[in-house]
Amino acid sequence: MRAHRLWHRHPGVRTGTDLTRGERAADIMRNSMGSWNFVFGSLLFLAGWIAAAETGAPIDNPQLTILNLVLSCVAALQGAILLIAAKRADQVSAELARHDFETDTATNKAVQQLAAELAAVRTHLGVPPHDQP
């Protein structure tokens, strides 16, 4: 969540209404499923289900079979969800890199212009050019 707050302030990363619904959903999934709250909530849910299924139940409890099916479905979906979240994180990194490149290019151009103007001023004043290292 902390990184999301930092991205929100960065001028090179699209946020809020600039994002598509899918990108917002990927951010929400990444922030919720990639958290300790999700891990502990899942463990609490599983412990509760197993405790409820084990109270006076036979060895081959159908509730545990259903739990196994649910966990298999979650595992199948979680792989795709993690890929979606990773793709969104890569997109944010690419936007940051693009912004940095554009900023560096503009800064380099401005420095070159200033160097040319300084050389013109030195020439106008009759000051010999400064030796560059």
N, C-alpha and C positions, 0 to 999 in steps of 0.2 A: 504494500500500500504506500510505503514511503516513496518508492521509485515513481509511482503514479503521480504523486504530488509534485515531484521534481520535473517529470515530463510535462505536466500541465503548465508549468511556468516557462518551459523552454520554447523559444520562438520557432525552432526548427521542427517541432513535433506537433502534428495535428492532434487535437483533442476535442472533446465535447461534440458540438454539432458538426464539426468538420469530418467526423468519423462516420463510417457506414454502420448500420445496425449490427452486422457481423463482427466488425472490429470492436464495437462497444461490448458485444457479447463475449468476445475472446478476452478482452480486458477483465470483464467481470469474472469469467471462469478462471482465469489465471490468478486473480486476486483472491478468489474464494477457495478454489481447490488447491492452490499452492500455499496454504496457510496451516499453522498449527491448530487453529480452531477447527478446521475441517478434519484433520487427522484425529484429534481427540473426540470430536463429535461422532466420527465414524466408529471409533473404538467403543464409545459409550453406547451407540446404537447396536453394534454387534453384540456387546456384552449383555445388553438388555434382552435382545432377541434370543440369544442362547440360554440365558437364565430363565426366560419365560417358557422356552421350548423344553427345557430339561426338568421342569417341576412335575414329577410324577409321570413322566412320559416313557413309553417303551423305547427299546434300544434303536429301532429303525423309525425314528420320529419323522413324520412327513414335514413338520415345520423346519427341521434342519435341512431337509432336501430342498425345500423352497428357498431357504437362506442361501444354500449353495448355488441355486439357479440365479438368485438376485445378485450374488457376488460375482458370478461369471459374467452376467450382463454388465455390471458396473465396470469390471475389468476390460471388457470388450470396448465399451464406450470411452473409458478413461484414456486409452491409447490415442484415439482420435482427438479427444479433447486436449490432451497434452501437445499433440502436433499442431493443433489450431493455435493454442496459446504460444507455442514456440515460434510459429510463423509470425504472429503479431509482434512478439518481442524482436524478431529479426527485422520486421518492417520498421519498428521504432528505431532500432540501431541504424538502419539504412538512412532514415530521415535525419538522424543526428549527424551521421557522416556527411550526408549531402549538404546540410546546413553548415557544418564546419568547413567543408571544401569551398562552398560559395563565399563564406566569410573570409577565409584565408586568401582566396583569389582576389576579392575586392580590396582587402588590406594590402596585398602585394602590389596591386595596381596603384593604390593611393601612395604607397611608399615610393614606387618608381616615379610617379608624377612629382612628388615632393623632392626627390633627388634631382630630377631634371630642372625643377624650378630653382633649387639651391645652386646648382651648377650655373644656371643662367644669371643668378644674382651675383655669384662669385666672379663670373666673367665680366659683368657690368661694372662691378666695383674694382676690377683689376686684381683681385686676389687669386693667387695661383690655385689650381685645383688641389683638392685634398687627396693625398695618396690613400688608396683603399688597401686594407690588408689582404 
